[in-house]
Amino acid sequence: MLARSTLQQRILCVMPLLSAAGILPLTIYRFIQAEWDMALLDLAIFILMCLIGYFAYHQKHVSTLKILFCLLAIFGSLSTLYLKGESQLFWCYPTIALLFYFLTVRLAAMSSLLTLIGIAILAAPFLSDLLLATFLITLMITASCSLAFSYETSKQNEQLETLSKTDPLTKTLNRRAFTEVAELQISKYQRNPVATSMILLDIDHFKSINDKFGHNQGDEVLIKVCHLIQQELRVNDYLFRIGGEEFIILPYAINQEQAIQLAIKLKELIEKYHFIKDHQVTISCGVAEYTKNEGTLKDWYAEADSALYRAKSTRNTVCPTKGTCYSDSQSRATK
């Protein structure tokens, strides 16, 4: 499970268990010393840490566990500060750092502010004004540095996430993004069956465009084709470039017949557009609607690919997996 998880998931699994291992000797010592309040508190934190580590290991989605771990860290640091006084002040520093690692920037900032207020209230009775001010200032510096680092890291992660899912030439989504979106649509369909279709399209004789007019002109054709398609799509429709001159459209909640009509519209739009002087550019499209018979994304894609194979036998054609194909600008039906 850990091998398939993210770094943050692995840390969320290991850190609570390491914390529990560190707390256990203290728990035993306090039971021996008959410090019942601290012993019971440490025992409760130990058990909860073990549970968080266990569930982090066995679950794929750990957003709730991250929040619970941070709440437990806040509760533990404030509770020990209340029960044992100034000897527990040092636990406040790792608590602040944990918040900015596991939580979103905004949530971590709000949580750290509330934690600082709680610490100030609990520490005031046993610290002099100077020591309290010094302690709070150092905590605020720690929180500020953590905030700056967390904010910068989150922005960089967002940029990397965007780059990893974007085709650099056409600025459309790429194959990795297609896999994620399509798997999500399949998951939604299995919970609540709603018409879901895929349009697999390919630019006809694209290699001849590169050979005759050069790769720069070929790149311009790819960019313009994507632009024309995106103009016809709705906000919640997806366009992906999955390789070379091959693209996939996942239109939102439309059946196969509706997807065929959209593909015909796009075919005719591109057929009539003047990309290159004295050279017509056309596309072929394969359409497949997802059903429970398709099962996996691989099966669904294979259906669309089979339809595209039919379409490319005549070019400038739209085909479902079975049944009528549509060619020429008047969308004449062919078998």
C-alpha positions as CSV (number, residue, x, y, z in Angstrom):
1,M,0.0,0.0,0.0
2,L,2.8,2.5,0.9
3,A,4.5,1.9,-2.4
4,R,1.4,3.1,-4.3
5,S,0.8,6.1,-2.0
6,T,2.0,9.7,-2.1
7,L,4.9,11.0,0.0
8,Q,2.4,12.8,2.3
9,Q,0.4,9.7,2.8
10,R,3.5,7.7,3.7
11,I,4.5,10.4,6.2
12,L,1.0,10.5,7.6
13,C,1.3,6.7,8.1
14,V,4.8,6.8,9.7
15,M,4.6,10.0,11.8
16,P,1.7,9.0,14.0
17,L,3.3,5.6,14.7
18,L,6.7,7.3,15.5
19,S,4.8,9.7,17.8
20,A,3.0,6.9,19.5
21,A,6.4,5.1,20.0
22,G,7.8,8.2,21.6
23,I,4.7,8.7,23.8
24,L,4.5,5.1,25.0
25,P,7.6,5.2,27.4
26,L,6.2,8.5,28.8
27,T,2.8,6.8,29.4
28,I,4.4,3.9,31.2
29,Y,6.6,6.2,33.3
30,R,3.6,8.3,34.3
31,F,1.6,5.3,35.3
32,I,4.5,4.2,37.5
33,Q,4.7,7.6,39.0
34,A,0.9,7.6,39.6
35,E,0.5,10.8,37.5
36,W,-2.9,9.6,36.5
37,D,-4.2,12.6,34.6
38,M,-1.1,12.8,32.3
39,A,-0.9,9.0,32.1
40,L,-4.4,8.7,30.8
41,L,-4.0,11.6,28.5
42,D,-0.8,10.1,27.0
43,L,-2.6,6.7,26.7
44,A,-5.5,8.3,24.8
45,I,-3.1,10.1,22.5
46,F,-1.1,6.9,22.0
47,I,-4.2,4.9,21.0
48,L,-5.4,7.6,18.6
49,M,-2.0,8.0,17.0
50,C,-1.9,4.3,16.3
51,L,-5.4,4.3,14.8
52,I,-4.5,7.2,12.5
53,G,-1.3,5.5,11.4
54,Y,-3.3,2.2,10.8
55,F,-6.0,3.9,8.7
56,A,-3.5,6.0,6.8
57,Y,-1.8,2.7,5.8
58,H,-5.0,1.1,4.6
59,Q,-6.9,4.0,3.1
60,K,-6.3,5.7,-0.3
61,H,-7.9,9.0,0.6
62,V,-6.5,10.5,3.8
63,S,-7.8,14.1,3.8
64,T,-9.9,13.5,7.0
65,L,-7.1,11.7,8.7
66,K,-4.8,14.7,8.1
67,I,-7.2,17.0,9.8
68,L,-7.7,14.5,12.7
69,F,-4.0,14.2,13.2
70,C,-3.5,18.0,13.3
71,L,-6.4,18.3,15.8
72,L,-4.9,15.6,17.9
73,A,-1.5,17.4,17.9
74,I,-3.2,20.7,18.9
75,F,-5.2,19.0,21.6
76,G,-2.2,17.2,22.9
77,S,0.1,20.2,23.1
78,L,-2.6,22.4,24.8
79,S,-3.7,19.7,27.2
80,T,-0.1,18.9,28.4
81,L,0.6,22.6,28.7
82,Y,-2.5,23.0,30.9
83,L,-1.6,20.0,33.0
84,K,2.2,20.2,33.3
85,G,3.0,23.9,32.7
86,E,6.1,25.4,31.2
87,S,7.9,22.1,30.8
88,Q,5.6,21.3,27.9
89,L,6.1,24.5,25.9
90,F,8.5,22.9,23.5
91,W,5.7,20.7,22.0
92,C,4.1,23.9,20.6
93,Y,6.8,24.3,17.9
94,P,6.4,20.9,16.1
95,T,2.6,21.4,16.4
96,I,2.7,24.6,14.4
97,A,5.0,23.1,11.8
98,L,2.6,20.1,11.4
99,L,-0.3,22.3,10.6
100,F,1.4,23.9,7.6
101,Y,2.6,20.5,6.3
102,F,-0.7,18.6,6.4
103,L,-3.3,21.3,5.9
104,T,-4.1,23.8,3.2
105,V,-2.5,27.2,3.6
106,R,-5.7,29.0,4.6
107,L,-6.8,26.3,7.1
108,A,-3.3,26.0,8.6
109,A,-3.1,29.8,9.0
110,M,-6.4,29.9,10.8
111,S,-5.6,26.8,13.0
112,S,-2.2,28.2,14.0
113,L,-3.7,31.5,14.9
114,L,-6.3,29.8,17.2
115,T,-3.5,27.6,18.6
116,L,-1.3,30.6,19.4
117,I,-4.2,32.3,21.2
118,G,-4.8,29.1,23.3
119,I,-1.1,28.8,24.1
120,A,-1.0,32.5,25.2
121,I,-4.0,32.0,27.5
122,L,-2.6,28.8,29.1
123,A,1.1,30.0,29.3
124,A,0.3,33.5,30.8
125,P,-0.1,32.3,34.4
126,F,3.3,30.7,34.8
127,L,5.5,32.9,32.5
128,S,6.6,36.5,33.1
129,D,5.5,39.1,30.7
130,L,8.9,39.2,29.0
131,L,9.2,35.4,28.7
132,L,5.7,35.1,27.4
133,A,6.3,37.8,24.8
134,T,9.6,36.2,23.8
135,F,7.9,32.7,23.5
136,L,5.0,34.0,21.5
137,I,7.2,36.0,19.2
138,T,9.4,33.0,18.4
139,L,6.2,30.9,17.8
140,M,4.9,33.6,15.4
141,I,8.2,33.6,13.6
142,T,8.0,29.8,13.2
143,A,4.4,30.1,12.0
144,S,5.3,32.9,9.6
145,C,8.2,31.0,8.1
146,S,6.0,27.8,7.8
147,L,3.3,29.9,6.2
148,A,5.7,31.4,3.6
149,F,7.1,28.0,2.8
150,S,3.7,26.3,2.6
151,Y,2.3,29.0,0.3
152,E,5.3,28.9,-2.0
153,T,5.2,25.1,-2.1
154,S,1.5,25.0,-2.8
155,K,1.9,27.4,-5.7
156,Q,4.7,25.3,-7.2
157,N,2.7,22.1,-6.8
158,E,-0.2,23.7,-8.6
159,Q,2.1,24.7,-11.4
160,L,3.6,21.3,-11.6
161,E,0.2,19.7,-11.5
162,T,-1.0,21.9,-14.4
163,L,2.2,21.2,-16.5
164,S,2.0,17.5,-15.9
165,K,-1.6,17.4,-17.3
166,T,-1.2,19.9,-20.2
167,D,0.0,19.3,-23.7
168,P,2.8,21.8,-24.2
169,L,2.0,22.5,-27.9
170,T,-1.8,22.8,-28.0
171,K,-2.3,23.7,-24.3
172,T,-5.1,21.1,-24.2
173,L,-5.2,18.3,-21.5
174,N,-2.9,15.4,-22.1
175,R,-3.2,11.6,-21.8
176,R,-2.5,11.5,-18.1
177,A,-5.3,14.0,-17.5
178,F,-7.6,11.9,-19.8
179,T,-7.0,8.8,-17.7
180,E,-7.9,10.6,-14.5
181,V,-11.0,12.3,-15.9
182,A,-12.3,9.2,-17.7
183,E,-11.8,7.0,-14.7
184,L,-13.7,9.5,-12.6
185,Q,-16.6,9.5,-15.2
186,I,-16.7,5.7,-15.1
187,S,-16.8,5.8,-11.3
188,K,-19.7,8.3,-11.4
189,Y,-21.5,6.2,-14.0
190,Q,-21.3,3.1,-11.8
191,R,-22.9,5.0,-8.9
192,N,-25.4,6.9,-11.0
193,P,-25.8,5.8,-14.6
194,V,-25.8,8.9,-16.8
195,A,-25.1,8.8,-20.6
196,T,-21.3,9.1,-21.1
197,S,-19.7,9.1,-24.5
198,M,-16.2,9.3,-26.0
199,I,-15.2,10.8,-29.3
200,L,-11.8,9.6,-30.6
201,L,-10.6,11.7,-33.5
202,D,-7.6,11.7,-35.8
203,I,-6.4,14.2,-38.4
204,D,-6.4,12.5,-41.8
205,H,-3.1,12.2,-43.6
206,F,-1.3,14.3,-41.1
207,K,2.1,12.9,-41.9
208,S,1.7,14.2,-45.5
209,I,1.2,17.7,-44.1
210,N,4.4,17.5,-42.2
211,D,6.3,16.0,-45.1
212,K,4.9,18.5,-47.7
213,F,4.7,21.7,-45.6
214,G,7.1,21.1,-42.7
215,H,6.6,20.4,-39.0
216,N,6.0,24.1,-38.1
217,Q,3.0,24.1,-40.4
218,G,1.9,20.8,-39.0
219,D,2.1,22.3,-35.5
220,E,0.0,25.2,-36.6
221,V,-2.7,22.8,-37.9
222,L,-2.7,21.0,-34.6
223,I,-3.1,24.2,-32.6
224,K,-5.8,25.6,-34.9
225,V,-7.8,22.3,-34.9
226,C,-7.8,22.3,-31.1
227,H,-8.9,26.0,-31.1
228,L,-11.8,25.2,-33.4
229,I,-12.9,22.2,-31.4
230,Q,-12.8,24.1,-28.1
231,Q,-15.0,26.8,-29.5
232,E,-17.7,24.3,-30.0
233,L,-17.4,22.5,-26.7
234,R,-19.2,23.5,-23.5
235,V,-17.5,24.5,-20.3
236,N,-17.8,21.0,-18.8
237,D,-16.7,19.1,-21.9
238,Y,-13.1,17.9,-22.1
239,L,-10.6,17.9,-25.0
240,F,-7.4,15.8,-24.7
241,R,-4.4,15.4,-27.0
242,I,-3.3,11.8,-26.4
243,G,-0.5,11.6,-29.0
244,G,0.6,13.0,-32.4
245,E,-2.5,14.0,-34.3
246,E,-4.9,11.9,-32.1
247,F,-7.4,13.6,-29.8
248,I,-10.2,12.5,-27.4
249,I,-13.3,14.5,-26.5
250,L,-15.3,13.6,-23.4
251,P,-18.5,15.6,-23.7
252,Y,-20.5,15.9,-20.5
253,A,-23.6,13.7,-20.1
254,I,-24.5,13.0,-23.8
255,N,-25.4,9.6,-25.4
256,Q,-23.9,8.1,-28.5
257,E,-26.4,9.7,-30.9
258,Q,-25.7,13.2,-29.5
259,A,-22.0,12.5,-29.5
260,I,-22.2,11.5,-33.2
261,Q,-24.0,14.8,-34.0
262,L,-21.3,16.7,-32.2
263,A,-18.6,14.8,-34.1
264,I,-20.3,15.5,-37.4
265,K,-20.5,19.2,-36.6
266,L,-16.7,19.2,-35.8
267,K,-15.9,17.2,-38.9
268,E,-17.7,19.6,-41.1
269,L,-16.3,22.7,-39.4
270,I,-12.7,21.5,-39.9
271,E,-13.4,20.3,-43.4
272,K,-14.6,23.8,-44.4
273,Y,-11.8,25.7,-42.7
274,H,-8.8,26.9,-44.7
275,F,-5.8,25.8,-42.8
276,I,-3.3,25.7,-45.7
277,K,-3.7,27.2,-49.1
278,D,-4.8,24.6,-51.7
279,H,-4.8,21.8,-49.1
280,Q,-7.8,20.5,-47.3
281,V,-7.6,19.2,-43.7
282,T,-10.1,16.7,-42.5
283,I,-10.6,14.5,-39.5
284,S,-12.0,11.0,-38.8
285,C,-14.0,10.3,-35.6
286,G,-14.9,7.1,-33.7
287,V,-17.7,7.4,-31.1
288,A,-18.4,5.0,-28.3
289,E,-20.9,5.3,-25.4
290,Y,-19.9,3.8,-22.1
291,T,-22.1,1.1,-20.7
292,K,-21.5,-1.5,-18.0
293,N,-20.6,-4.0,-20.8
294,E,-17.5,-1.9,-21.4
295,G,-16.4,-2.3,-17.8
296,T,-12.9,-0.7,-17.7
297,L,-11.5,2.4,-19.3
298,K,-9.3,0.1,-21.5
299,D,-12.4,-1.6,-22.9
300,W,-14.2,1.7,-23.5
301,Y,-11.2,3.2,-25.3
302,A,-11.0,0.0,-27.4
303,E,-14.6,0.5,-28.5
304,A,-13.8,4.0,-29.6
305,D,-10.6,2.9,-31.3
306,S,-12.5,0.3,-33.2
307,A,-15.0,2.9,-34.4
308,L,-12.1,5.2,-35.4
309,Y,-10.6,2.3,-37.4
310,R,-13.8,2.0,-39.3
311,A,-13.9,5.8,-40.0
312,K,-10.3,5.9,-41.2
313,S,-11.0,3.3,-43.9
314,T,-12.8,6.1,-45.8
315,R,-11.4,9.2,-44.0
316,N,-13.4,12.4,-43.3
317,T,-15.9,10.1,-41.6
318,V,-17.7,9.7,-38.3
319,C,-18.4,6.1,-37.1
320,P,-19.9,4.4,-34.1
321,T,-18.5,1.0,-33.2
322,K,-21.5,-0.6,-35.0
323,G,-24.1,0.8,-37.4
324,T,-24.2,3.8,-39.7
325,C,-21.1,5.9,-40.5
326,Y,-21.4,9.5,-41.8
327,S,-19.1,11.0,-44.4
328,D,-18.9,14.0,-46.8
329,S,-20.0,17.5,-45.9
330,Q,-23.7,16.6,-46.1
331,S,-23.2,13.8,-43.6
332,R,-24.4,11.2,-46.0
333,A,-24.9,7.9,-44.3
334,T,-22.8,4.9,-45.3
335,K,-22.7,1.4,-44.1
